[in-house]
Amino acid sequence: MQYNRLEKITVNDSRQWMLVRGKSADAPLLIQVQAGPGLPMIPEAGIMEKQLHLENNFLVAYCDQRATKFSTPDVARCCFSLKSIKPNSIPLSS
């Protein structure tokens, strides 16, 4: 059964969005974040799947960190910096 769901999550008091896709909800979770600040992942999910085929074996969470694409409403309330990337990524893996 195909799994395809857009989720709103809260990370360090910031609303963020992730697209979770895969062939099975029981597959191991793989969290995909952007390579650099300011680049959203959700619009790239289809391209990533065509190139890497990760969704065959994993449940892939494509995360738009704060201040990117779907997570932009928090821009006015946050101070986005390179220092904020690590603390915002760690809770996703818990």
N, CA, C and O atoms as a printed pandas DataFrame, in Angstrom:
     atom_number atom_name residue_name chain_id  residue_number  x_coord  y_coord  z_coord
0              1         N          MET        A               1    0.834   -1.185    0.000
1              2        CA          MET        A               1    0.000    0.000    0.000
2              3         C          MET        A               1    0.880    1.251    0.000
3              4         O          MET        A               1    1.800    1.364    0.810
4              5         N          GLN        A               2    0.604    2.170   -0.890
5              6        CA          GLN        A               2    1.380    3.408   -0.998
6              7         C          GLN        A               2    1.043    4.349    0.158
7              8         O          GLN        A               2   -0.124    4.496    0.521
8              9         N          TYR        A               3    2.066    4.985    0.736
9             10        CA          TYR        A               3    1.890    5.955    1.819
10            11         C          TYR        A               3    2.310    7.312    1.290
11            12         O          TYR        A               3    3.427    7.464    0.796
12            13         N          ASN        A               4    1.428    8.305    1.387
13            14        CA          ASN        A               4    1.707    9.640    0.869
14            15         C          ASN        A               4    0.915   10.634    1.710
15            16         O          ASN        A               4   -0.302   10.750    1.567
16            17         N          ARG        A               5    1.610   11.347    2.584
17            18        CA          ARG        A               5    0.908   12.218    3.531
18            19         C          ARG        A               5    1.705   13.495    3.798
19            20         O          ARG        A               5    2.916   13.448    4.016
20            21         N          LEU        A               6    1.006   14.642    3.777
21            22        CA          LEU        A               6    1.604   15.921    4.128
22            23         C          LEU        A               6    1.288   16.189    5.588
23            24         O          LEU        A               6    0.121   16.209    5.978
24            25         N          GLU        A               7    2.323   16.395    6.402
25            26        CA          GLU        A               7    2.169   16.533    7.855
26            27         C          GLU        A               7    2.665   17.889    8.327
27            28         O          GLU        A               7    3.711   18.362    7.883
28            29         N          LYS        A               8    1.911   18.518    9.234
29            30        CA          LYS        A               8    2.381   19.730    9.905
30            31         C          LYS        A               8    2.922   19.294   11.262
31            32         O          LYS        A               8    2.241   18.595   12.012
32            33         N          ILE        A               9    4.145   19.707   11.575
33            34        CA          ILE        A               9    4.779   19.330   12.838
34            35         C          ILE        A               9    5.277   20.582   13.544
35            36         O          ILE        A               9    5.398   21.640   12.927
36            37         N          THR        A              10    5.563   20.465   14.822
37            38        CA          THR        A              10    6.156   21.554   15.583
38            39         C          THR        A              10    7.531   21.111   16.059
39            40         O          THR        A              10    7.673   20.079   16.716
40            41         N          VAL        A              11    8.536   21.899   15.722
41            42        CA          VAL        A              11    9.911   21.620   16.116
42            43         C          VAL        A              11   10.461   22.878   16.773
43            44         O          VAL        A              11   10.534   23.931   16.139
44            45         N          ASN        A              12   10.846   22.771   18.040
45            46        CA          ASN        A              12   11.377   23.931   18.772
46            47         C          ASN        A              12   10.466   25.159   18.630
47            48         O          ASN        A              12   10.931   26.253   18.312
48            49         N          ASP        A              13    9.170   24.961   18.871
49            50        CA          ASP        A              13    8.171   26.037   18.818
50            51         C          ASP        A              13    8.004   26.653   17.434
51            52         O          ASP        A              13    7.505   27.773   17.318
52            53         N          SER        A              14    8.405   25.954   16.399
53            54        CA          SER        A              14    8.268   26.439   15.035
54            55         C          SER        A              14    7.425   25.443   14.236
55            56         O          SER        A              14    7.722   24.248   14.228
56            57         N          ARG        A              15    6.369   25.930   13.558
57            58        CA          ARG        A              15    5.558   25.055   12.710
58            59         C          ARG        A              15    6.315   24.778   11.427
59            60         O          ARG        A              15    6.782   25.696   10.751
60            61         N          GLN        A              16    6.429   23.501   11.101
61            62        CA          GLN        A              16    7.127   23.099    9.892
62            63         C          GLN        A              16    6.314   22.008    9.209
63            64         O          GLN        A              16    5.446   21.388    9.824
64            65         N          TRP        A              17    6.603   21.782    7.934
65            66        CA          TRP        A              17    5.865   20.799    7.150
66            67         C          TRP        A              17    6.808   19.718    6.635
67            68         O          TRP        A              17    7.982   19.967    6.362
68            69         N          MET        A              18    6.256   18.506    6.511
69            70        CA          MET        A              18    7.001   17.420    5.890
70            71         C          MET        A              18    6.052   16.582    5.046
71            72         O          MET        A              18    4.883   16.403    5.389
72            73         N          LEU        A              19    6.566   16.083    3.961
73            74        CA          LEU        A              19    5.848   15.160    3.097
74            75         C          LEU        A              19    6.433   13.788    3.360
75            76         O          LEU        A              19    7.639   13.586    3.215
76            77         N          VAL        A              20    5.590   12.842    3.746
77            78        CA          VAL        A              20    6.060   11.490    4.064
78            79         C          VAL        A              20    5.523   10.554    2.988
79            80         O          VAL        A              20    4.312   10.455    2.786
80            81         N          ARG        A              21    6.442    9.861    2.295
81            82        CA          ARG        A              21    6.048    8.978    1.191
82            83         C          ARG        A              21    6.843    7.680    1.236
83            84         O          ARG        A              21    7.985    7.644    1.695
84            85         N          GLY        A              22    6.216    6.627    0.753
85            86        CA          GLY        A              22    6.881    5.345    0.641
86            87         C          GLY        A              22    5.894    4.269    0.239
87            88         O          GLY        A              22    4.689    4.509    0.171
88            89         N          LYS        A              23    6.414    3.082   -0.026
89            90        CA          LYS        A              23    5.546    1.972   -0.420
90            91         C          LYS        A              23    4.836    1.350    0.756
91            92         O          LYS        A              23    3.796    0.713    0.590
92            93         N          SER        A              24    5.398    1.530    1.973
93            94        CA          SER        A              24    4.797    0.928    3.159
94            95         C          SER        A              24    5.019    1.818    4.372
95            96         O          SER        A              24    6.114    2.346    4.570
96            97         N          ALA        A              25    3.992    1.983    5.175
97            98        CA          ALA        A              25    4.117    2.754    6.420
98            99         C          ALA        A              25    4.983    2.025    7.438
99           100         O          ALA        A              25    5.424    2.628    8.417
100          101         N          ASP        A              26    5.234    0.737    7.221
101          102        CA          ASP        A              26    6.059   -0.062    8.125
102          103         C          ASP        A              26    7.538   -0.055    7.754
103          104         O          ASP        A              26    8.350   -0.650    8.462
104          105         N          ALA        A              27    7.904    0.606    6.658
105          106        CA          ALA        A              27    9.304    0.646    6.221
106          107         C          ALA        A              27   10.119    1.519    7.169
107          108         O          ALA        A              27    9.552    2.364    7.862
108          109         N          PRO        A              28   11.451    1.331    7.215
109          110        CA          PRO        A              28   12.301    2.193    8.050
110          111         C          PRO        A              28   12.180    3.654    7.609
111          112         O          PRO        A              28   12.063    3.940    6.417
112          113         N          LEU        A              29   12.208    4.569    8.568
113          114        CA          LEU        A              29   12.071    5.997    8.291
114          115         C          LEU        A              29   13.416    6.592    7.881
115          116         O          LEU        A              29   14.441    6.338    8.514
116          117         N          LEU        A              30   13.395    7.380    6.823
117          118        CA          LEU        A              30   14.559    8.121    6.360
118          119         C          LEU        A              30   14.148    9.587    6.289
119          120         O          LEU        A              30   13.201    9.928    5.581
120          121         N          ILE        A              31   14.850   10.459    7.016
121          122        CA          ILE        A              31   14.520   11.889    7.044
122          123         C          ILE        A              31   15.451   12.612    6.074
123          124         O          ILE        A              31   16.673   12.587    6.224
124          125         N          GLN        A              32   14.845   13.258    5.075
125          126        CA          GLN        A              32   15.593   13.978    4.052
126          127         C          GLN        A              32   15.428   15.473    4.291
127          128         O          GLN        A              32   14.315   15.996    4.231
128          129         N          VAL        A              33   16.537   16.161    4.562
129          130        CA          VAL        A              33   16.512   17.623    4.743
130          131         C          VAL        A              33   17.334   18.255    3.626
131          132         O          VAL        A              33   18.147   17.589    2.984
132          133         N          GLN        A              34   17.117   19.519    3.407
133          134        CA          GLN        A              34   17.803   20.192    2.317
134          135         C          GLN        A              34   19.302   20.307    2.581
135          136         O          GLN        A              34   19.759   20.241    3.721
136          137         N          ALA        A              35   20.049   20.480    1.496
137          138        CA          ALA        A              35   21.509   20.559    1.593
138          139         C          ALA        A              35   21.987   21.928    2.057
139          140         O          ALA        A              35   23.119   22.062    2.520
140          141         N          GLY        A              36   21.155   22.927    1.942
141          142        CA          GLY        A              36   21.577   24.261    2.356
142          143         C          GLY        A              36   20.388   25.077    2.814
143          144         O          GLY        A              36   19.254   24.770    2.448
144          145         N          PRO        A              37   20.617   26.097    3.596
145          146        CA          PRO        A              37   19.501   26.894    4.093
146          147         C          PRO        A              37   18.755   27.581    2.953
147          148         O          PRO        A              37   19.349   28.047    1.980
148          149         N          GLY        A              38   17.449   27.626    3.105
149          150        CA          GLY        A              38   16.609   28.316    2.137
150          151         C          GLY        A              38   16.104   27.471    0.993
151          152         O          GLY        A              38   15.398   27.978    0.121
152          153         N          LEU        A              39   16.446   26.190    0.970
153          154        CA          LEU        A              39   15.998   25.322   -0.115
154          155         C          LEU        A              39   14.943   24.338    0.409
155          156         O          LEU        A              39   15.249   23.531    1.286
156          157         N          PRO        A              40   13.716   24.389   -0.105
157          158        CA          PRO        A              40   12.679   23.471    0.359
158          159         C          PRO        A              40   12.873   22.074   -0.220
159          160         O          PRO        A              40   13.437   21.918   -1.303
160          161         N          MET        A              41   12.408   21.070    0.500
161          162        CA          MET        A              41   12.512   19.681    0.045
162          163         C          MET        A              41   11.211   19.156   -0.559
163          164         O          MET        A              41   11.252   18.341   -1.481
164          165         N          ILE        A              42   10.066   19.602   -0.064
165          166        CA          ILE        A              42    8.793   19.030   -0.508
166          167         C          ILE        A              42    8.607   19.145   -2.025
167          168         O          ILE        A              42    8.200   18.162   -2.646
168          169         N          PRO        A              43    8.883   20.295   -2.651
169          170        CA          PRO        A              43    8.714   20.361   -4.104
170          171         C          PRO        A              43    9.694   19.468   -4.870
171          172         O          PRO        A              43    9.459   19.156   -6.037
172          173         N          GLU        A              44   10.769   19.062   -4.237
173          174        CA          GLU        A              44   11.787   18.228   -4.882
174          175         C          GLU        A              44   11.562   16.733   -4.675
175          176         O          GLU        A              44   12.343   15.924   -5.176
176          177         N          ALA        A              45   10.525   16.353   -3.958
177          178        CA          ALA        A              45   10.313   14.939   -3.611
178          179         C          ALA        A              45   10.231   14.047   -4.850
179          180         O          ALA        A              45   10.850   12.984   -4.887
180          181         N          GLY        A              46    9.477   14.468   -5.858
181          182        CA          GLY        A              46    9.346   13.658   -7.074
182          183         C          GLY        A              46   10.667   13.475   -7.800
183          184         O          GLY        A              46   10.978   12.382   -8.273
184          185         N          ILE        A              47   11.445   14.550   -7.886
185          186        CA          ILE        A              47   12.752   14.481   -8.545
186          187         C          ILE        A              47   13.694   13.569   -7.762
187          188         O          ILE        A              47   14.401   12.746   -8.342
188          189         N          MET        A              48   13.694   13.725   -6.431
189          190        CA          MET        A              48   14.553   12.881   -5.592
190          191         C          MET        A              48   14.197   11.404   -5.769
191          192         O          MET        A              48   15.081   10.553   -5.854
192          193         N          GLU        A              49   12.899   11.107   -5.825
193          194        CA          GLU        A              49   12.478    9.710   -5.977
194          195         C          GLU        A              49   12.897    9.156   -7.333
195          196         O          GLU        A              49   13.343    8.012   -7.415
196          197         N          LYS        A              50   12.763    9.935   -8.387
197          198        CA          LYS        A              50   13.166    9.466   -9.719
198          199         C          LYS        A              50   14.659    9.172   -9.788
199          200         O          LYS        A              50   15.083    8.245  -10.478
200          201         N          GLN        A              51   15.458    9.966   -9.070
201          202        CA          GLN        A              51   16.911    9.791   -9.112
202          203         C          GLN        A              51   17.405    8.704   -8.161
203          204         O          GLN        A              51   18.303    7.939   -8.512
204          205         N          LEU        A              52   16.825    8.626   -6.958
205          206        CA          LEU        A              52   17.387    7.760   -5.917
206          207         C          LEU        A              52   16.543    6.527   -5.582
207          208         O          LEU        A              52   17.066    5.569   -5.014
208          209         N          HIS        A              53   15.272    6.531   -5.916
209          210        CA          HIS        A              53   14.367    5.401   -5.640
210          211         C          HIS        A              53   14.363    4.996   -4.166
211          212         O          HIS        A              53   14.295    3.808   -3.850
212          213         N          LEU        A              54   14.434    5.965   -3.275
213          214        CA          LEU        A              54   14.468    5.685   -1.833
214          215         C          LEU        A              54   13.136    5.167   -1.310
215          216         O          LEU        A              54   13.108    4.393   -0.354
216          217         N          GLU        A              55   12.042    5.582   -1.920
217          218        CA          GLU        A              55   10.718    5.215   -1.429
218          219         C          GLU        A              55   10.383    3.745   -1.636
219          220         O          GLU        A              55    9.385    3.264   -1.101
220          221         N          ASN        A              56   11.194    3.024   -2.400
221          222        CA          ASN        A              56   10.983    1.582   -2.559
222          223         C          ASN        A              56   11.271    0.833   -1.265
223          224         O          ASN        A              56   10.612   -0.160   -0.956
224          225         N          ASN        A              57   12.258    1.312   -0.507
225          226        CA          ASN        A              57   12.709    0.584    0.679
226          227         C          ASN        A              57   12.542    1.351    1.983
227          228         O          ASN        A              57   12.714    0.782    3.061
228          229         N          PHE        A              58   12.209    2.633    1.898
229          230        CA          PHE        A              58   12.103    3.476    3.089
230          231         C          PHE        A              58   10.799    4.262    3.075
231          232         O          PHE        A              58   10.189    4.463    2.025
232          233         N          LEU        A              59   10.393    4.693    4.233
233          234        CA          LEU        A              59    9.369    5.708    4.385
234          235         C          LEU        A              59   10.149    7.016    4.477
235          236         O          LEU        A              59   10.817    7.266    5.481
236          237         N          VAL        A              60   10.074    7.849    3.448
237          238        CA          VAL        A              60   10.924    9.035    3.343
238          239         C          VAL        A              60   10.144   10.269    3.783
239          240         O          VAL        A              60    9.059   10.545    3.271
240          241         N          ALA        A              61   10.708   11.008    4.737
241          242        CA          ALA        A              61   10.127   12.265    5.196
242          243         C          ALA        A              61   10.933   13.408    4.582
243          244         O          ALA        A              61   12.072   13.660    4.977
244          245         N          TYR        A              62   10.334   14.091    3.620
245          246        CA          TYR        A              62   10.951   15.259    2.985
246          247         C          TYR        A              62   10.561   16.467    3.820
247          248         O          TYR        A              62    9.385   16.826    3.874
248          249         N          CYS        A              63   11.525   17.094    4.469
249          250        CA          CYS        A              63   11.234   18.144    5.447
250          251         C          CYS        A              63   11.529   19.536    4.910
251          252         O          CYS        A              63   12.625   19.816    4.424
252          253         N          ASP        A              64   10.526   20.401    5.009
253          254        CA          ASP        A              64   10.736   21.822    4.752
254          255         C          ASP        A              64   11.023   22.462    6.099
255          256         O          ASP        A              64   10.113   22.653    6.906
256          257         N          GLN        A              65   12.284   22.795    6.346
257          258        CA          GLN        A              65   12.640   23.429    7.605
258          259         C          GLN        A              65   12.062   24.838    7.637
259          260         O          GLN        A              65   11.632   25.370    6.614
260          261         N          ARG        A              66   12.057   25.429    8.817
261          262        CA          ARG        A              66   11.474   26.769    8.934
262          263         C          ARG        A              66   12.138   27.737    7.967
263          264         O          ARG        A              66   13.323   27.630    7.655
264          265         N          ALA        A              67   11.346   28.669    7.513
265          266        CA          ALA        A              67   11.747   29.703    6.557
266          267         C          ALA        A              67   11.925   29.165    5.140
267          268         O          ALA        A              67   12.560   29.822    4.314
268          269         N          THR        A              68   11.376   27.977    4.839
269          270        CA          THR        A              68   11.402   27.466    3.474
270          271         C          THR        A              68   10.006   27.035    3.058
271          272         O          THR        A              68    9.252   26.503    3.873
272          273         N          LYS        A              69    9.657   27.257    1.815
273          274        CA          LYS        A              69    8.407   26.886    1.148
274          275         C          LYS        A              69    7.184   26.855    2.072
275          276         O          LYS        A              69    6.676   27.909    2.455
276          277         N          PHE        A              70    6.706   25.652    2.434
277          278        CA          PHE        A              70    5.484   25.532    3.226
278          279         C          PHE        A              70    5.655   26.018    4.662
279          280         O          PHE        A              70    4.667   26.312    5.336
280          281         N          SER        A              71    6.873   26.104    5.128
281          282        CA          SER        A              71    7.136   26.520    6.507
282          283         C          SER        A              71    7.434   28.021    6.608
283          284         O          SER        A              71    7.967   28.466    7.625
284          285         N          THR        A              72    7.107   28.802    5.589
285          286        CA          THR        A              72    7.428   30.232    5.599
286          287         C          THR        A              72    6.584   31.095    6.532
287          288         O          THR        A              72    7.044   32.187    6.868
288          289         N          PRO        A              73    5.381   30.700    6.985
289          290        CA          PRO        A              73    4.650   31.599    7.883
290          291         C          PRO        A              73    5.417   31.955    9.152
291          292         O          PRO        A              73    5.123   32.973    9.778
292          293         N          ASP        A              74    6.378   31.152    9.537
293          294        CA          ASP        A              74    7.143   31.416   10.750
294          295         C          ASP        A              74    8.300   32.380   10.518
295          296         O          ASP        A              74    8.997   32.727   11.471
296          297         N          VAL        A              75    8.523   32.817    9.297
297          298        CA          VAL        A              75    9.682   33.663    8.994
298          299         C          VAL        A              75    9.698   34.910    9.865
299          300         O          VAL        A              75   10.750   35.286   10.381
300          301         N          ALA        A              76    8.565   35.547   10.033
301          302        CA          ALA        A              76    8.535   36.795   10.804
302          303         C          ALA        A              76    8.828   36.559   12.281
303          304         O          ALA        A              76    9.254   37.482   12.975
304          305         N          ARG        A              77    8.608   35.336   12.778
305          306        CA          ARG        A              77    8.807   35.069   14.201
306          307         C          ARG        A              77   10.146   34.422   14.512
307          308         O          ARG        A              77   10.502   34.291   15.684
308          309         N          CYS        A              78   10.896   34.015   13.500
309          310        CA          CYS        A              78   12.120   33.263   13.797
310          311         C          CYS        A              78   13.360   34.012   13.335
311          312         O          CYS        A              78   13.294   34.932   12.520
312          313         N          CYS        A              79   14.453   33.602   13.864
313          314        CA          CYS        A              79   15.750   34.102   13.425
314          315         C          CYS        A              79   16.450   32.935   12.763
315          316         O          CYS        A              79   17.072   32.122   13.448
316          317         N          PHE        A              80   16.363   32.834   11.443
317          318        CA          PHE        A              80   16.919   31.707   10.711
318          319         C          PHE        A              80   18.411   31.924   10.494
319          320         O          PHE        A              80   18.832   32.963    9.985
320          321         N          SER        A              81   19.198   30.938   10.884
321          322        CA          SER        A              81   20.642   31.035   10.707
322          323         C          SER        A              81   21.212   29.637   10.573
323          324         O          SER        A              81   20.508   28.649   10.784
324          325         N          LEU        A              82   22.478   29.553   10.224
325          326        CA          LEU        A              82   23.126   28.247   10.136
326          327         C          LEU        A              82   23.112   27.536   11.490
327          328         O          LEU        A              82   23.024   26.309   11.540
328          329         N          LYS        A              83   23.196   28.294   12.589
329          330        CA          LYS        A              83   23.172   27.702   13.925
330          331         C          LYS        A              83   21.828   27.051   14.228
331          332         O          LYS        A              83   21.762   26.134   15.047
332          333         N          SER        A              84   20.758   27.507   13.586
333          334        CA          SER        A              84   19.426   26.960   13.876
334          335         C          SER        A              84   19.155   25.653   13.142
335          336         O          SER        A              84   18.224   24.938   13.512
336          337         N          ILE        A              85   19.924   25.314   12.124
337          338        CA          ILE        A              85   19.656   24.110   11.343
338          339         C          ILE        A              85   19.832   22.848   12.182
339          340         O          ILE        A              85   18.951   21.988   12.184
340          341         N          LYS        A              86   20.942   22.720   12.889
341          342        CA          LYS        A              86   21.199   21.520   13.683
342          343         C          LYS        A              86   20.165   21.318   14.783
343          344         O          LYS        A              86   19.613   20.222   14.879
344          345         N          PRO        A              87   19.868   22.316   15.622
345          346        CA          PRO        A              87   18.884   22.094   16.672
346          347         C          PRO        A              87   17.487   21.764   16.142
347          348         O          PRO        A              87   16.729   21.065   16.814
348          349         N          ASN        A              88   17.135   22.251   14.955
349          350        CA          ASN        A              88   15.832   21.956   14.390
350          351         C          ASN        A              88   15.793   20.591   13.723
351          352         O          ASN        A              88   14.705   20.046   13.539
352          353         N          SER        A              89   16.909   20.024   13.358
353          354        CA          SER        A              89   16.947   18.701   12.721
354          355         C          SER        A              89   16.986   17.582   13.751
355          356         O          SER        A              89   16.432   16.511   13.507
356          357         N          ILE        A              90   17.615   17.798   14.881
357          358        CA          ILE        A              90   17.767   16.745   15.898
358          359         C          ILE        A              90   16.418   16.229   16.387
359          360         O          ILE        A              90   16.257   15.012   16.468
360          361         N          PRO        A              91   15.423   17.082   16.723
361          362        CA          PRO        A              91   14.147   16.535   17.213
362          363         C          PRO        A              91   13.416   15.671   16.185
363          364         O          PRO        A              91   12.619   14.815   16.567
364          365         N          LEU        A              92   13.666   15.873   14.905
365          366        CA          LEU        A              92   13.017   15.056   13.883
366          367         C          LEU        A              92   13.425   13.599   13.976
367          368         O          LEU        A              92   12.653   12.716   13.602
368          369         N          SER        A              93   14.619   13.335   14.467
369          370        CA          SER        A              93   15.106   11.957   14.522
370          371         C          SER        A              93   14.724   11.253   15.829
371          372         O          SER        A              93   15.017   10.069   15.999
372          373         N          SER        A              94   14.087   11.955   16.734
373          374        CA          SER        A              94   13.705   11.360   18.021
374          375         C          SER        A              94   12.428   10.577   17.911
375          376         O          SER        A              94   11.964   10.011   18.901
